[in-house]
Amino acid sequence: MSASPLRPDLTGFRRRLAELEALLADPATFADNRRAAALGAELRFTSKAVKADDVLVALEKELAESRALSAEADLEIRAMATEEIARLEPAVEIAREQLIRSIIPVNPDDSRNALVEIRAGTGGEEASLFAAELLRAYTRFAEKKGWKCELMSLSHSDLGGVRDAVLLIEGEGATALLRHEAGVHRVQRVPATEASGRVHTSAATVAVLPEAEEAEVVLKPEDLDMSVARASGAGGQHVNKTESAVQIIHKPTGLMVYCADERSQLRNRVKALRVLRSRLLDLTRAKEREARADARKTQVGSGDRSERIRTYNFPQNRITDHRIDLTVHGIEQVLEGNLDQLVDALFEADLRERAEAITRPTA
C-alpha cells in the first residue's frame, strides 16, 4: 500500500475479545447453537487481528531499541544495530499490512464469479467502438489471470462496436479485483471516421455484479415473461432463420435480459436466467442499503461523459483514475489486458479506506 503508514488502534478489538472469551466460557451461551456459532466465528476473526497486532507491537519495540542502539559510541554495537534496523524495517511494514488485512471483514462476494456488463454511453458509434475495446481488455485480463470467460450477451453496433455486452468471469478473486472497474469510462481520441483530426470525447459504462447462486434467487415461472425471436446482427445465415434469441422480463421488477449469443435457444435461456438472477440479487441488496437505493444505477450513472471514474486520453497516451488520482501511461497495453497496475492500486486503496473506517475513533 502506498500513502502514509496506517497504524490501526485495536483497543476496541481487544475489549471485544475479552467479552467474547467471557461469553464463550459461559455454558448458557451454548443454549442457542446458532448464536454460539456466530460468536465463535467472531472470536476467531477478532483473535486473529489481536495476534497480528501483538506481532506488530513486538517488532516495533525491537525496531525502536535498535534505533536507540545505533546512536551508541561503540562502533561494533552501532554496526549491529544498523543491520538489525535494515532487517526490522521491512518486517514492520509487512506486519502492518498483515494487520490491516486482518481487521477487514471478509466480503462473501469476493469468492464469487463476476458478471461484467459493458454498455456504450455518450458518443454514438465511437462509444460503441470503445465499449468493444473494454470488453476485449477485460477478457484478456481474465485470461492472463487464468480465469474462465464466457460471453453471456452481446449486441453489436452498425460499425462492429458493442452496444452492450455481459461477460461472465469465473475465477477466485474475480469480483474482488474487478468491482472497482464499475462506473463511467471516458475516452478522448480522434475517431477513425473524423477527417479533420478533431479529438472527440465519448464514454462507456461498466457494472460489475457478483454472480448469484441458483438457490439464492428463486425465479417463479409466473413472474417471468419469456419470448423468443430471430437473432440479429453478425452471425451468417443461422441468425436469420432460427428463433434462438431469448428475452426474459421479470414482471415484478421490470428487469429485462436478452441473450442471443448462442445458436441454441436452450443455452441462451440458461444464460439469460443466470444474468437475471445476478441482477435480482444486486437489486435486493441495493434496497437493503438505503443510502444507495439502486447500487447498479450508482455504479454506471447515466453514461454521461462528466460522470467518469477514469479517462483514457489517447493523444497523451495516458489513463487517469480520478478516484485515487492515479495516472499511468501505455493505453494500448492496458487495452490488451494489462490492467494490473490500475486494478491493484484500487484494491489496495479500498483496503486502506476500509481499515481506516473500522479503526477511526467515534465521537
NUDRENZA-329623 format. One record per residue (C-alpha): residue number from 1; residue in one letter; x, y, z. Coordinates in pm, whole numbers, padded with zeros to 5 digits, always signed. Example, Ala and Ser with C-alpha at 12.3 -4.5 7.8 and 13.67 -1.06 7.14 Angstrom:
// residues 2
REC, resi, resn, xx, yy, zz
REC, 1, A, +01230, -00450, +00780
REC, 2, S, +01367, -00106, +00714
This chain:
// residues 363
REC, resi, resn, xx, yy, zz
REC, 1, M, +00000, +00000, +00000
REC, 2, S, +00121, +00347, -00083
REC, 3, A, +00043, +00663, +00116
REC, 4, S, +00145, +00727, +00476
REC, 5, P, +00171, +00424, +00707
REC, 6, L, -00154, +00340, +00882
REC, 7, R, -00132, +00225, +01243
REC, 8, P, -00473, +00087, +01340
REC, 9, D, -00584, +00125, +01701
REC, 10, L, -00710, -00214, +01818
REC, 11, T, -00832, -00104, +02160
REC, 12, G, -01189, -00187, +02062
REC, 13, F, -01083, -00526, +01923
REC, 14, R, -00906, -00615, +02248
REC, 15, R, -01208, -00513, +02453
REC, 16, R, -01437, -00720, +02231
REC, 17, L, -01200, -01019, +02251
REC, 18, A, -01230, -01020, +02629
REC, 19, E, -01610, -01001, +02601
REC, 20, L, -01621, -01290, +02354
REC, 21, E, -01397, -01508, +02566
REC, 22, A, -01623, -01447, +02867
REC, 23, L, -01937, -01523, +02668
REC, 24, L, -01799, -01846, +02525
REC, 25, A, -01680, -01954, +02868
REC, 26, D, -02040, -01935, +02988
REC, 27, P, -02228, -02264, +02931
REC, 28, A, -02553, -02068, +02893
REC, 29, T, -02424, -01930, +02563
REC, 30, F, -02448, -02275, +02405
REC, 31, A, -02820, -02299, +02471
REC, 32, D, -02853, -02119, +02138
REC, 33, N, -02633, -02309, +01894
REC, 34, R, -02669, -02053, +01618
REC, 35, R, -02563, -01765, +01843
REC, 36, A, -02275, -01969, +01981
REC, 37, A, -02151, -02044, +01628
REC, 38, A, -02169, -01676, +01534
REC, 39, L, -01979, -01577, +01849
REC, 40, G, -01719, -01845, +01775
REC, 41, A, -01663, -01709, +01426
REC, 42, E, -01633, -01356, +01563
REC, 43, L, -01386, -01479, +01825
REC, 44, R, -01164, -01634, +01555
REC, 45, F, -01172, -01315, +01350
REC, 46, T, -01103, -01086, +01648
REC, 47, S, -00834, -01313, +01791
REC, 48, K, -00651, -01320, +01459
REC, 49, A, -00650, -00940, +01445
REC, 50, V, -00521, -00906, +01802
REC, 51, K, -00245, -01161, +01737
REC, 52, A, -00140, -00968, +01427
REC, 53, D, -00130, -00653, +01639
REC, 54, D, +00084, -00830, +01901
REC, 55, V, +00333, -00925, +01630
REC, 56, L, +00349, -00566, +01507
REC, 57, V, +00388, -00425, +01859
REC, 58, A, +00679, -00661, +01929
REC, 59, L, +00854, -00574, +01603
REC, 60, E, +00803, -00200, +01655
REC, 61, K, +00951, -00227, +02006
REC, 62, E, +01251, -00418, +01872
REC, 63, L, +01300, -00161, +01596
REC, 64, A, +01286, +00127, +01845
REC, 65, E, +01552, -00042, +02061
REC, 66, S, +01777, -00097, +01759
REC, 67, R, +01745, +00265, +01656
REC, 68, A, +01842, +00373, +02005
REC, 69, L, +02147, +00146, +01995
REC, 70, S, +02251, +00290, +01658
REC, 71, A, +02344, +00608, +01844
REC, 72, E, +02585, +00429, +02078
REC, 73, A, +02951, +00527, +02077
REC, 74, D, +03068, +00167, +02040
REC, 75, L, +03124, +00112, +01667
REC, 76, E, +03054, -00262, +01684
REC, 77, I, +02721, -00206, +01860
REC, 78, R, +02628, +00064, +01606
REC, 79, A, +02710, -00170, +01317
REC, 80, M, +02499, -00449, +01465
REC, 81, A, +02213, -00208, +01530
REC, 82, T, +02228, -00085, +01172
REC, 83, E, +02199, -00444, +01046
REC, 84, E, +01900, -00503, +01274
REC, 85, I, +01731, -00186, +01152
REC, 86, A, +01773, -00299, +00791
REC, 87, R, +01609, -00632, +00882
REC, 88, L, +01332, -00492, +01101
REC, 89, E, +01207, -00201, +00892
REC, 90, P, +01065, -00417, +00609
REC, 91, A, +00942, -00670, +00866
REC, 92, V, +00744, -00395, +01040
REC, 93, E, +00589, -00287, +00710
REC, 94, I, +00487, -00643, +00628
REC, 95, A, +00339, -00691, +00976
REC, 96, R, +00147, -00363, +00941
REC, 97, E, -00001, -00473, +00608
REC, 98, Q, -00100, -00809, +00757
REC, 99, L, -00265, -00632, +01049
REC, 100, I, -00462, -00404, +00818
REC, 101, R, -00590, -00701, +00621
REC, 102, S, -00675, -00895, +00937
REC, 103, I, -00915, -00628, +01068
REC, 104, I, -01118, -00605, +00747
REC, 105, P, -01416, -00844, +00745
REC, 106, V, -01420, -01085, +00454
REC, 107, N, -01666, -00985, +00183
REC, 108, P, -01858, -01303, +00092
REC, 109, D, -01889, -01179, -00266
REC, 110, D, -01512, -01178, -00316
REC, 111, S, -01509, -01551, -00387
REC, 112, R, -01791, -01530, -00642
REC, 113, N, -01773, -01522, -01019
REC, 114, A, -01813, -01175, -01168
REC, 115, L, -02064, -01056, -01427
REC, 116, V, -01914, -00761, -01610
REC, 117, E, -02171, -00555, -01802
REC, 118, I, -02042, -00308, -02059
REC, 119, R, -02259, -00055, -02240
REC, 120, A, -02189, +00221, -02487
REC, 121, G, -02271, +00560, -02336
REC, 122, T, -02249, +00913, -02470
REC, 123, G, -02071, +00947, -02802
REC, 124, G, -02258, +00743, -03060
REC, 125, E, -02062, +00495, -03269
REC, 126, E, -01731, +00597, -03114
REC, 127, A, -01868, +00500, -02770
REC, 128, S, -01963, +00158, -02909
REC, 129, L, -01615, +00105, -03052
REC, 130, F, -01462, +00195, -02714
REC, 131, A, -01703, -00042, -02536
REC, 132, A, -01573, -00319, -02763
REC, 133, E, -01216, -00235, -02660
REC, 134, L, -01312, -00252, -02292
REC, 135, L, -01474, -00591, -02348
REC, 136, R, -01154, -00713, -02510
REC, 137, A, -00942, -00567, -02225
REC, 138, Y, -01139, -00745, -01953
REC, 139, T, -01139, -01069, -02149
REC, 140, R, -00762, -01056, -02197
REC, 141, F, -00707, -00959, -01832
REC, 142, A, -00912, -01257, -01716
REC, 143, E, -00725, -01493, -01949
REC, 144, K, -00391, -01374, -01813
REC, 145, K, -00518, -01443, -01461
REC, 146, G, -00610, -01795, -01564
REC, 147, W, -00982, -01726, -01520
REC, 148, K, -01251, -01865, -01745
REC, 149, C, -01455, -01622, -01957
REC, 150, E, -01796, -01675, -02110
REC, 151, L, -01986, -01420, -02315
REC, 152, M, -02340, -01419, -02183
REC, 153, S, -02486, -01150, -02406
REC, 154, L, -02362, -00931, -02690
REC, 155, S, -02522, -00667, -02908
REC, 156, H, -02316, -00517, -03191
REC, 157, S, -02336, -00166, -03330
REC, 158, D, -02350, -00089, -03703
REC, 159, L, -01971, -00045, -03735
REC, 160, G, -01879, -00353, -03535
REC, 161, G, -01864, -00193, -03194
REC, 162, V, -02055, -00307, -02886
REC, 163, R, -02385, -00155, -02779
REC, 164, D, -02396, -00376, -02471
REC, 165, A, -02234, -00697, -02353
REC, 166, V, -02234, -00919, -02046
REC, 167, L, -01916, -01114, -01971
REC, 168, L, -01909, -01388, -01706
REC, 169, I, -01565, -01427, -01547
REC, 170, E, -01518, -01740, -01339
REC, 171, G, -01219, -01742, -01106
REC, 172, E, -01109, -01698, -00745
REC, 173, G, -01096, -01329, -00659
REC, 174, A, -01259, -01210, -00983
REC, 175, T, -01523, -00998, -00813
REC, 176, A, -01278, -00868, -00552
REC, 177, L, -01036, -00740, -00816
REC, 178, L, -01285, -00616, -01073
REC, 179, R, -01550, -00449, -00855
REC, 180, H, -01370, -00114, -00880
REC, 181, E, -01398, -00114, -01259
REC, 182, A, -01765, -00021, -01217
REC, 183, G, -01852, +00327, -01338
REC, 184, V, -01818, +00552, -01640
REC, 185, H, -01503, +00517, -01852
REC, 186, R, -01435, +00825, -02065
REC, 187, V, -01223, +00818, -02379
REC, 188, Q, -01065, +01114, -02559
REC, 189, R, -00926, +01048, -02906
REC, 190, V, -00959, +01119, -03276
REC, 191, P, -01213, +00872, -03421
REC, 192, A, -01117, +00683, -03735
REC, 193, T, -01413, +00847, -03909
REC, 194, E, -01300, +01201, -03817
REC, 195, A, -01147, +01360, -04124
REC, 196, S, -01047, +01689, -03958
REC, 197, G, -00842, +01526, -03682
REC, 198, R, -01056, +01671, -03404
REC, 199, V, -01045, +01493, -03067
REC, 200, H, -01382, +01354, -02959
REC, 201, T, -01493, +01261, -02608
REC, 202, S, -01721, +00963, -02554
REC, 203, A, -01795, +00715, -02278
REC, 204, A, -01886, +00359, -02191
REC, 205, T, -02032, +00229, -01866
REC, 206, V, -01924, -00077, -01671
REC, 207, A, -02116, -00258, -01397
REC, 208, V, -01969, -00549, -01200
REC, 209, L, -02212, -00786, -01028
REC, 210, P, -02129, -01096, -00822
REC, 211, E, -02298, -01397, -00980
REC, 212, A, -02595, -01522, -00779
REC, 213, E, -02627, -01885, -00679
REC, 214, E, -02941, -02052, -00809
REC, 215, A, -03066, -02120, -00456
REC, 216, E, -03028, -01754, -00356
REC, 217, V, -03276, -01616, -00606
REC, 218, V, -03585, -01823, -00674
REC, 219, L, -03747, -01740, -01008
REC, 220, K, -04116, -01825, -01018
REC, 221, P, -04244, -01919, -01365
REC, 222, E, -04548, -01692, -01323
REC, 223, D, -04314, -01395, -01268
REC, 224, L, -04134, -01443, -01599
REC, 225, D, -04242, -01320, -01940
REC, 226, M, -04025, -01521, -02179
REC, 227, S, -04019, -01476, -02556
REC, 228, V, -03802, -01595, -02843
REC, 229, A, -03703, -01426, -03166
REC, 230, R, -03458, -01448, -03451
REC, 231, A, -03121, -01315, -03352
REC, 232, S, -02999, -01004, -03529
REC, 233, G, -02655, -00884, -03625
REC, 234, A, -02347, -01072, -03741
REC, 235, G, -02368, -01449, -03747
REC, 236, G, -02430, -01565, -04100
REC, 237, Q, -02745, -01730, -04231
REC, 238, H, -02820, -01900, -03900
REC, 239, V, -02931, -01588, -03716
REC, 240, N, -03188, -01506, -03981
REC, 241, K, -03355, -01848, -03990
REC, 242, T, -03364, -01977, -03633
REC, 243, E, -03554, -01831, -03339
REC, 244, S, -03269, -01876, -03092
REC, 245, A, -03264, -01536, -02920
REC, 246, V, -03428, -01529, -02577
REC, 247, Q, -03574, -01232, -02396
REC, 248, I, -03688, -01263, -02034
REC, 249, I, -03876, -00993, -01844
REC, 250, H, -03910, -01025, -01469
REC, 251, K, -04259, -00884, -01423
REC, 252, P, -04239, -00781, -01055
REC, 253, T, -03931, -00563, -01113
REC, 254, G, -03941, -00494, -01487
REC, 255, L, -03584, -00619, -01530
REC, 256, M, -03521, -00743, -01883
REC, 257, V, -03246, -00974, -02011
REC, 258, Y, -03181, -01052, -02377
REC, 259, C, -02941, -01327, -02488
REC, 260, A, -02872, -01419, -02848
REC, 261, D, -02506, -01517, -02843
REC, 262, E, -02563, -01892, -02872
REC, 263, R, -02717, -02083, -03162
REC, 264, S, -02919, -02288, -02916
REC, 265, Q, -03235, -02135, -02771
REC, 266, L, -03187, -02350, -02461
REC, 267, R, -02835, -02224, -02399
REC, 268, N, -02946, -01865, -02444
REC, 269, R, -03225, -01925, -02196
REC, 270, V, -02985, -02070, -01938
REC, 271, K, -02753, -01772, -01981
REC, 272, A, -03037, -01523, -01956
REC, 273, L, -03159, -01679, -01631
REC, 274, R, -02808, -01662, -01480
REC, 275, V, -02780, -01293, -01567
REC, 276, L, -03130, -01224, -01438
REC, 277, R, -03060, -01392, -01103
REC, 278, S, -02748, -01182, -01053
REC, 279, R, -02930, -00860, -01137
REC, 280, L, -03210, -00951, -00896
REC, 281, L, -02960, -01030, -00620
REC, 282, D, -02792, -00695, -00679
REC, 283, L, -03129, -00521, -00672
REC, 284, T, -03225, -00690, -00345
REC, 285, R, -02902, -00585, -00180
REC, 286, A, -02935, -00234, -00315
REC, 287, K, -03275, -00200, -00148
REC, 288, E, -03122, -00316, +00179
REC, 289, R, -02864, -00039, +00153
REC, 290, E, -03091, +00261, +00198
REC, 291, A, -02811, +00509, +00137
REC, 292, R, -02771, +00363, -00212
REC, 293, A, -03122, +00287, -00331
REC, 294, D, -03003, +00132, -00656
REC, 295, A, -02640, +00014, -00644
REC, 296, R, -02619, -00080, -01007
REC, 297, K, -02750, +00259, -01119
REC, 298, T, -02496, +00422, -00888
REC, 299, Q, -02220, +00218, -01046
REC, 300, V, -02287, +00316, -01404
REC, 301, G, -02462, +00654, -01370
REC, 302, S, -02630, +00784, -01679
REC, 303, G, -02339, +00721, -01914
REC, 304, D, -02275, +01092, -01943
REC, 305, R, -01914, +01196, -02003
REC, 306, S, -01900, +01406, -01685
REC, 307, E, -01972, +01111, -01451
REC, 308, R, -01638, +00947, -01516
REC, 309, I, -01425, +00735, -01289
REC, 310, R, -01144, +00704, -01542
REC, 311, T, -01025, +00890, -01851
REC, 312, Y, -00836, +00732, -02142
REC, 313, N, -00654, +01016, -02320
REC, 314, F, -00512, +00879, -02646
REC, 315, P, -00330, +01195, -02767
REC, 316, Q, -00125, +01195, -02444
REC, 317, N, -00116, +00814, -02413
REC, 318, R, -00228, +00828, -02051
REC, 319, I, -00501, +00686, -01832
REC, 320, T, -00614, +00871, -01521
REC, 321, D, -00825, +00713, -01248
REC, 322, H, -00996, +01008, -01083
REC, 323, R, -01091, +00827, -00760
REC, 324, I, -00734, +00774, -00642
REC, 325, D, -00565, +01037, -00861
REC, 326, L, -00352, +00775, -01037
REC, 327, T, -00209, +00828, -01385
REC, 328, V, -00044, +00555, -01591
REC, 329, H, +00086, +00554, -01947
REC, 330, G, +00055, +00296, -02221
REC, 331, I, -00309, +00286, -02325
REC, 332, E, -00258, +00018, -02587
REC, 333, Q, -00100, -00218, -02332
REC, 334, V, -00385, -00159, -02086
REC, 335, L, -00647, -00229, -02351
REC, 336, E, -00461, -00551, -02429
REC, 337, G, -00545, -00665, -02078
REC, 338, N, -00252, -00531, -01875
REC, 339, L, -00481, -00384, -01610
REC, 340, D, -00283, -00496, -01306
REC, 341, Q, -00139, -00156, -01215
REC, 342, L, -00482, +00006, -01210
REC, 343, V, -00673, -00284, -01055
REC, 344, D, -00416, -00348, -00782
REC, 345, A, -00392, +00021, -00686
REC, 346, L, -00771, +00045, -00650
REC, 347, F, -00784, -00277, -00449
REC, 348, E, -00515, -00152, -00210
REC, 349, A, -00678, +00192, -00176
REC, 350, D, -01007, +00025, -00089
REC, 351, L, -00839, -00190, +00177
REC, 352, R, -00683, +00118, +00334
REC, 353, E, -01008, +00312, +00331
REC, 354, R, -01199, +00025, +00492
REC, 355, A, -00930, -00025, +00755
REC, 356, E, -00931, +00345, +00842
REC, 357, A, -01310, +00341, +00867
REC, 358, I, -01301, +00046, +01106
REC, 359, T, -01038, +00196, +01335
REC, 360, R, -01146, +00561, +01315
REC, 361, P, -01240, +00690, +01661
REC, 362, T, -01609, +00764, +01705
REC, 363, A, -01731, +01089, +01853
